[in-house]
Amino acid sequence: MDPSPPPYTEYVQHGQSREEQVPQYEAATYNQSSGDFKTLQDAMAKFPPTLNGYFEWKMTSTFHLGPTAEQKMFAVTIPASVFGNKPSLILYDGPTKEDPIMATLKSDKWGRIRPVDIALPPRQHGHHTNAIDVQMVPAPSKHVSPTYTFETQGTGKGAGRERFEWRKTQGNEIKELATGHSYGWKLVWLSGLVTSAGGSRNEREMGVASDGTEIVALLAHNASWSMTKGFRFAFMGTGLTGIFGEVWEILTVTSALHLWYLDFQGATAAAAC
């Protein structure tokens, strides 16, 4: 059986003003040796602009995130009792399990249809000194692929709440991010500026969803489900500027890891049938 998720069906949000315009979007440059990459990395609050997932499942349940195999910057663990009472995913602020915990995600056996809890412990040397708890809420539908939404507090004086939504995608942004990767997830900025430049995939600008919302992060699956390099992640557009802050970056990476693992489980189950 083909383990690939079903094609994503775009949808259009109603009741949103199209009067405000986002700046002209230019596709991000992912060449790590370029000066542009260093400029983008300097702008980020916590993570580099792109990350890969590196795995050695036969040796350990811990895998690593980093821009290259030689730069494994963060460790991630998925305990054996996944979807139990313990955290089902732990992200560390360093390449080992001895490094401080940056975020934990707790799910259950209904991880696809119930909210999951993401907890960020206080970071003494980070941007938040208090514990932060956020829910990622699924919104499945009979007519479109499921989506997952979370909110964060905006940065800056007088900032309000910001809403973001993960949607499945097979769009051009995924193809640009990782050659040979045909599907994955895109994170759109729901409470940001919208544009009239949405529409069908062939008509709209790169970095803009069908409803005109801006794409601020991507997760591309490895089409072969390689156990050494499982996925490629990238921040995009406004997500590359650092203005959403460290908390948003941590939530975005943690939630992306959860969605990758849900798809990985689905692919494994399908292959076993």
MARZA-471859 format. One record per residue (C-alpha): residue number from 0; x, y negated, z. Coordinates in nm, 2 decimals. Example, Ala and Ser with C-alpha at 12.3 -4.5 7.8 and 13.67 -1.06 7.14 Angstrom:
<atoms>
+-----+--------+--------+--------+
:  nr :     xx :     yy :     zz :
+-----+--------+--------+--------+
:   0 :   1.23 :   0.45 :   0.78 :
:   1 :   1.37 :   0.11 :   0.71 :
+-----+--------+--------+--------+
</atoms>
This chain:
<atoms>
+-----+--------+--------+--------+
:  nr :     xx :     yy :     zz :
+-----+--------+--------+--------+
:   0 :   0.00 :   0.00 :   0.00 :
:   1 :   0.11 :  -0.35 :  -0.07 :
:   2 :   0.18 :  -0.52 :   0.27 :
:   3 :   0.16 :  -0.87 :   0.14 :
:   4 :  -0.12 :  -1.08 :   0.30 :
:   5 :  -0.41 :  -1.17 :   0.08 :
:   6 :  -0.37 :  -1.49 :  -0.13 :
:   7 :  -0.44 :  -1.81 :   0.05 :
:   8 :  -0.77 :  -1.98 :  -0.04 :
:   9 :  -0.74 :  -2.36 :  -0.02 :
:  10 :  -1.01 :  -2.56 :   0.15 :
:  11 :  -1.10 :  -2.92 :   0.17 :
:  12 :  -1.17 :  -3.10 :   0.50 :
:  13 :  -1.48 :  -3.32 :   0.50 :
:  14 :  -1.53 :  -3.65 :   0.69 :
:  15 :  -1.18 :  -3.78 :   0.66 :
:  16 :  -1.09 :  -4.12 :   0.52 :
:  17 :  -0.87 :  -4.12 :   0.21 :
:  18 :  -0.80 :  -4.50 :   0.24 :
:  19 :  -0.46 :  -4.47 :   0.40 :
:  20 :  -0.17 :  -4.35 :   0.19 :
:  21 :   0.13 :  -4.15 :   0.28 :
:  22 :   0.46 :  -4.26 :   0.14 :
:  23 :   0.57 :  -4.11 :  -0.19 :
:  24 :   0.69 :  -3.76 :  -0.10 :
:  25 :   1.02 :  -3.62 :  -0.23 :
:  26 :   1.10 :  -3.26 :  -0.20 :
:  27 :   1.36 :  -3.19 :   0.08 :
:  28 :   1.71 :  -3.09 :  -0.01 :
:  29 :   1.81 :  -2.76 :   0.15 :
:  30 :   2.18 :  -2.76 :   0.04 :
:  31 :   2.36 :  -2.74 :   0.36 :
:  32 :   2.69 :  -2.86 :   0.22 :
:  33 :   2.54 :  -3.18 :   0.10 :
:  34 :   2.56 :  -3.51 :   0.28 :
:  35 :   2.18 :  -3.53 :   0.27 :
:  36 :   2.16 :  -3.22 :   0.49 :
:  37 :   2.39 :  -3.38 :   0.76 :
:  38 :   2.17 :  -3.69 :   0.76 :
:  39 :   1.86 :  -3.48 :   0.81 :
:  40 :   2.02 :  -3.28 :   1.08 :
:  41 :   2.13 :  -3.59 :   1.27 :
:  42 :   1.77 :  -3.71 :   1.26 :
:  43 :   1.62 :  -3.40 :   1.41 :
:  44 :   1.55 :  -3.40 :   1.79 :
:  45 :   1.64 :  -3.03 :   1.86 :
:  46 :   1.67 :  -2.80 :   1.56 :
:  47 :   1.85 :  -2.81 :   1.23 :
:  48 :   1.64 :  -2.88 :   0.92 :
:  49 :   1.64 :  -2.51 :   0.82 :
:  50 :   1.66 :  -2.18 :   1.01 :
:  51 :   1.68 :  -1.82 :   0.91 :
:  52 :   1.57 :  -1.52 :   1.12 :
:  53 :   1.85 :  -1.26 :   1.16 :
:  54 :   1.77 :  -0.91 :   1.29 :
:  55 :   1.94 :  -0.59 :   1.42 :
:  56 :   1.64 :  -0.40 :   1.54 :
:  57 :   1.83 :  -0.07 :   1.58 :
:  58 :   2.05 :  -0.23 :   1.84 :
:  59 :   1.83 :  -0.47 :   2.03 :
:  60 :   1.49 :  -0.63 :   2.05 :
:  61 :   1.66 :  -0.97 :   2.04 :
:  62 :   1.70 :  -1.15 :   1.71 :
:  63 :   1.86 :  -1.48 :   1.63 :
:  64 :   1.78 :  -1.81 :   1.45 :
:  65 :   2.04 :  -2.02 :   1.27 :
:  66 :   2.11 :  -2.20 :   0.95 :
:  67 :   2.35 :  -1.93 :   0.84 :
:  68 :   2.46 :  -1.58 :   0.97 :
:  69 :   2.77 :  -1.74 :   1.11 :
:  70 :   2.57 :  -2.00 :   1.30 :
:  71 :   2.33 :  -1.81 :   1.51 :
:  72 :   2.21 :  -2.09 :   1.74 :
:  73 :   1.90 :  -1.95 :   1.93 :
:  74 :   1.80 :  -1.61 :   2.06 :
:  75 :   1.44 :  -1.48 :   2.05 :
:  76 :   1.32 :  -1.17 :   2.23 :
:  77 :   1.00 :  -0.97 :   2.18 :
:  78 :   0.96 :  -0.74 :   2.48 :
:  79 :   0.85 :  -0.38 :   2.43 :
:  80 :   0.52 :  -0.44 :   2.59 :
:  81 :   0.40 :  -0.68 :   2.32 :
:  82 :   0.05 :  -0.82 :   2.38 :
:  83 :   0.06 :  -0.72 :   2.75 :
:  84 :   0.06 :  -0.94 :   3.05 :
:  85 :   0.42 :  -1.05 :   3.00 :
:  86 :   0.52 :  -1.31 :   2.75 :
:  87 :   0.51 :  -1.16 :   2.40 :
:  88 :   0.78 :  -1.39 :   2.27 :
:  89 :   1.06 :  -1.58 :   2.44 :
:  90 :   1.28 :  -1.85 :   2.27 :
:  91 :   1.61 :  -1.93 :   2.43 :
:  92 :   1.81 :  -2.25 :   2.41 :
:  93 :   2.12 :  -2.07 :   2.30 :
:  94 :   2.23 :  -1.75 :   2.13 :
:  95 :   2.19 :  -1.52 :   2.43 :
:  96 :   1.93 :  -1.41 :   2.68 :
:  97 :   2.14 :  -1.57 :   2.95 :
:  98 :   2.08 :  -1.91 :   2.80 :
:  99 :   1.79 :  -2.13 :   2.94 :
: 100 :   1.44 :  -2.04 :   2.82 :
: 101 :   1.31 :  -2.30 :   2.58 :
: 102 :   0.96 :  -2.16 :   2.53 :
: 103 :   0.75 :  -1.86 :   2.60 :
: 104 :   0.44 :  -1.75 :   2.40 :
: 105 :   0.18 :  -1.52 :   2.56 :
: 106 :  -0.07 :  -1.33 :   2.34 :
: 107 :  -0.28 :  -1.02 :   2.38 :
: 108 :  -0.41 :  -0.74 :   2.15 :
: 109 :  -0.65 :  -0.99 :   2.00 :
: 110 :  -0.36 :  -1.22 :   1.90 :
: 111 :  -0.51 :  -1.30 :   1.57 :
: 112 :  -0.85 :  -1.42 :   1.69 :
: 113 :  -0.80 :  -1.56 :   2.04 :
: 114 :  -0.59 :  -1.87 :   2.14 :
: 115 :  -0.23 :  -1.80 :   2.24 :
: 116 :  -0.05 :  -1.99 :   2.52 :
: 117 :   0.28 :  -2.16 :   2.45 :
: 118 :   0.47 :  -2.27 :   2.77 :
: 119 :   0.77 :  -2.50 :   2.77 :
: 120 :   0.95 :  -2.51 :   3.10 :
: 121 :   1.10 :  -2.84 :   3.23 :
: 122 :   1.42 :  -2.93 :   3.05 :
: 123 :   1.67 :  -3.11 :   3.27 :
: 124 :   1.87 :  -3.24 :   2.98 :
: 125 :   1.59 :  -3.24 :   2.73 :
: 126 :   1.32 :  -3.48 :   2.63 :
: 127 :   1.06 :  -3.35 :   2.88 :
: 128 :   1.12 :  -3.31 :   3.25 :
: 129 :   0.78 :  -3.15 :   3.33 :
: 130 :   0.64 :  -2.82 :   3.22 :
: 131 :   0.42 :  -2.83 :   2.91 :
: 132 :   0.14 :  -2.58 :   2.82 :
: 133 :  -0.02 :  -2.58 :   2.48 :
: 134 :  -0.27 :  -2.35 :   2.31 :
: 135 :  -0.25 :  -2.25 :   1.95 :
: 136 :  -0.61 :  -2.19 :   1.84 :
: 137 :  -0.71 :  -1.96 :   1.55 :
: 138 :  -1.00 :  -2.05 :   1.33 :
: 139 :  -1.08 :  -1.75 :   1.11 :
: 140 :  -1.34 :  -1.77 :   0.84 :
: 141 :  -1.51 :  -1.53 :   0.61 :
: 142 :  -1.43 :  -1.76 :   0.31 :
: 143 :  -1.07 :  -1.87 :   0.37 :
: 144 :  -0.76 :  -1.73 :   0.53 :
: 145 :  -0.73 :  -1.79 :   0.90 :
: 146 :  -0.57 :  -2.11 :   1.03 :
: 147 :  -0.40 :  -2.19 :   1.36 :
: 148 :  -0.42 :  -2.54 :   1.52 :
: 149 :  -0.23 :  -2.70 :   1.80 :
: 150 :  -0.20 :  -3.05 :   1.95 :
: 151 :   0.08 :  -3.25 :   2.10 :
: 152 :   0.12 :  -3.59 :   2.26 :
: 153 :   0.26 :  -3.84 :   2.01 :
: 154 :   0.59 :  -4.02 :   2.09 :
: 155 :   0.63 :  -4.39 :   2.13 :
: 156 :   0.44 :  -4.65 :   2.32 :
: 157 :   0.06 :  -4.62 :   2.29 :
: 158 :   0.08 :  -4.29 :   2.09 :
: 159 :  -0.22 :  -4.07 :   2.09 :
: 160 :  -0.27 :  -3.70 :   2.03 :
: 161 :  -0.14 :  -3.54 :   1.71 :
: 162 :  -0.30 :  -3.24 :   1.55 :
: 163 :  -0.13 :  -2.98 :   1.33 :
: 164 :  -0.25 :  -2.67 :   1.15 :
: 165 :  -0.08 :  -2.37 :   1.01 :
: 166 :  -0.22 :  -2.24 :   0.69 :
: 167 :  -0.12 :  -1.94 :   0.47 :
: 168 :   0.03 :  -2.05 :   0.14 :
: 169 :   0.18 :  -1.92 :  -0.18 :
: 170 :   0.25 :  -2.27 :  -0.30 :
: 171 :   0.55 :  -2.42 :  -0.48 :
: 172 :   0.70 :  -2.54 :  -0.16 :
: 173 :   0.75 :  -2.18 :  -0.05 :
: 174 :   0.91 :  -2.09 :  -0.38 :
: 175 :   1.15 :  -2.39 :  -0.35 :
: 176 :   1.24 :  -2.30 :   0.01 :
: 177 :   1.34 :  -1.94 :  -0.06 :
: 178 :   1.38 :  -1.79 :  -0.41 :
: 179 :   1.20 :  -1.47 :  -0.43 :
: 180 :   0.97 :  -1.54 :  -0.13 :
: 181 :   0.62 :  -1.57 :  -0.27 :
: 182 :   0.41 :  -1.63 :   0.04 :
: 183 :   0.42 :  -1.77 :   0.39 :
: 184 :   0.28 :  -2.05 :   0.61 :
: 185 :   0.27 :  -2.42 :   0.58 :
: 186 :   0.21 :  -2.66 :   0.88 :
: 187 :   0.00 :  -2.97 :   0.79 :
: 188 :  -0.03 :  -3.29 :   0.99 :
: 189 :  -0.40 :  -3.32 :   1.04 :
: 190 :  -0.41 :  -3.65 :   1.23 :
: 191 :  -0.15 :  -3.82 :   1.01 :
: 192 :  -0.21 :  -4.03 :   0.71 :
: 193 :  -0.39 :  -3.87 :   0.42 :
: 194 :  -0.36 :  -3.93 :   0.05 :
: 195 :  -0.57 :  -3.89 :  -0.26 :
: 196 :  -0.29 :  -3.69 :  -0.42 :
: 197 :  -0.44 :  -3.35 :  -0.31 :
: 198 :  -0.63 :  -3.12 :  -0.55 :
: 199 :  -0.53 :  -2.80 :  -0.72 :
: 200 :  -0.18 :  -2.66 :  -0.68 :
: 201 :  -0.08 :  -2.76 :  -1.04 :
: 202 :  -0.19 :  -3.12 :  -1.00 :
: 203 :  -0.08 :  -3.23 :  -0.65 :
: 204 :   0.26 :  -3.36 :  -0.54 :
: 205 :   0.51 :  -3.14 :  -0.37 :
: 206 :   0.47 :  -3.16 :   0.01 :
: 207 :   0.09 :  -3.23 :   0.00 :
: 208 :  -0.19 :  -2.99 :   0.07 :
: 209 :  -0.51 :  -2.96 :  -0.13 :
: 210 :  -0.69 :  -3.19 :   0.11 :
: 211 :  -0.42 :  -3.46 :   0.10 :
: 212 :  -0.26 :  -3.38 :   0.43 :
: 213 :   0.12 :  -3.38 :   0.45 :
: 214 :   0.31 :  -3.05 :   0.49 :
: 215 :   0.57 :  -3.10 :   0.77 :
: 216 :   0.70 :  -2.74 :   0.81 :
: 217 :   0.72 :  -2.41 :   0.62 :
: 218 :   0.78 :  -2.04 :   0.70 :
: 219 :   0.87 :  -1.82 :   0.41 :
: 220 :   0.86 :  -1.44 :   0.45 :
: 221 :   1.13 :  -1.22 :   0.31 :
: 222 :   0.94 :  -1.04 :   0.04 :
: 223 :   1.14 :  -0.72 :   0.11 :
: 224 :   1.08 :  -0.74 :   0.49 :
: 225 :   1.45 :  -0.71 :   0.53 :
: 226 :   1.56 :  -0.61 :   0.89 :
: 227 :   1.87 :  -0.83 :   0.86 :
: 228 :   1.71 :  -1.15 :   0.73 :
: 229 :   1.34 :  -1.16 :   0.80 :
: 230 :   1.23 :  -1.51 :   0.71 :
: 231 :   1.33 :  -1.87 :   0.63 :
: 232 :   1.19 :  -2.17 :   0.81 :
: 233 :   1.22 :  -2.54 :   0.72 :
: 234 :   1.10 :  -2.87 :   0.84 :
: 235 :   0.96 :  -3.10 :   0.57 :
: 236 :   0.87 :  -3.46 :   0.50 :
: 237 :   0.79 :  -3.65 :   0.82 :
: 238 :   0.89 :  -3.34 :   1.01 :
: 239 :   1.25 :  -3.40 :   0.91 :
: 240 :   1.26 :  -3.75 :   1.06 :
: 241 :   1.26 :  -3.66 :   1.43 :
: 242 :   0.97 :  -3.89 :   1.51 :
: 243 :   0.75 :  -3.61 :   1.64 :
: 244 :   1.00 :  -3.54 :   1.91 :
: 245 :   1.16 :  -3.24 :   2.07 :
: 246 :   0.84 :  -3.09 :   2.21 :
: 247 :   0.68 :  -3.08 :   1.87 :
: 248 :   0.98 :  -2.92 :   1.72 :
: 249 :   0.99 :  -2.65 :   1.99 :
: 250 :   0.62 :  -2.58 :   1.95 :
: 251 :   0.64 :  -2.57 :   1.57 :
: 252 :   0.93 :  -2.31 :   1.57 :
: 253 :   0.76 :  -2.10 :   1.85 :
: 254 :   0.43 :  -2.09 :   1.68 :
: 255 :   0.59 :  -2.01 :   1.34 :
: 256 :   0.77 :  -1.71 :   1.51 :
: 257 :   0.44 :  -1.58 :   1.64 :
: 258 :   0.28 :  -1.60 :   1.29 :
: 259 :   0.57 :  -1.42 :   1.14 :
: 260 :   0.54 :  -1.14 :   1.39 :
: 261 :   0.17 :  -1.11 :   1.33 :
: 262 :   0.23 :  -1.07 :   0.96 :
: 263 :   0.52 :  -0.83 :   1.03 :
: 264 :   0.29 :  -0.61 :   1.24 :
: 265 :   0.03 :  -0.62 :   0.97 :
: 266 :   0.28 :  -0.52 :   0.70 :
: 267 :   0.42 :  -0.24 :   0.92 :
: 268 :   0.07 :  -0.10 :   0.98 :
: 269 :  -0.02 :  -0.12 :   0.61 :
: 270 :   0.30 :   0.06 :   0.52 :
: 271 :   0.22 :   0.34 :   0.76 :
: 272 :  -0.13 :   0.40 :   0.61 :
+-----+--------+--------+--------+
</atoms>
